[in-house]
Amino acid sequence: MNFILKILLSAVAVIIIGYFLPGVTVDNYVTAIWVAVLLGILFTILKPILVILTLPVTILTLGLFLLVINAGIILLADNLIDGFNVNGFLTALIFSVLLSITQSILYKLIE
């Protein structure tokens, strides 16, 4: 039950950020739920692999390269889901930071 609630809260965060951030469009609520599910899967499976592969760069940049990895995963989700569009790398970077902040706030509300 907690997993479903987190997916729905992530979808709400995607909708909110898509509404306020220029360059990000989300067609409807169903698309936002698919984006939340796909991002959850990509961050669970793909991100640890990328972190290990880019560990020297991540250490050299004191962890800031993780933001680049997050933005790349957002752009990958943009390519995989119709109805979710992110215009460019910088927008994806801002979207990933805002999504992390919004999710942490919303997840604190359910704990």
Secondary structure, DSSP 8 states (H G I E B T S, - for coil): -HHHHHHHHHHHHHHHHHHHSTTEEE--HHHHHHHHHHHHHHHHHHHHHHHHHTHHHHHHTTTTHHHHHHHHHHHHHHHHSTTEEE-SHHHHHHHHHHHHHHHHHHHHHH-
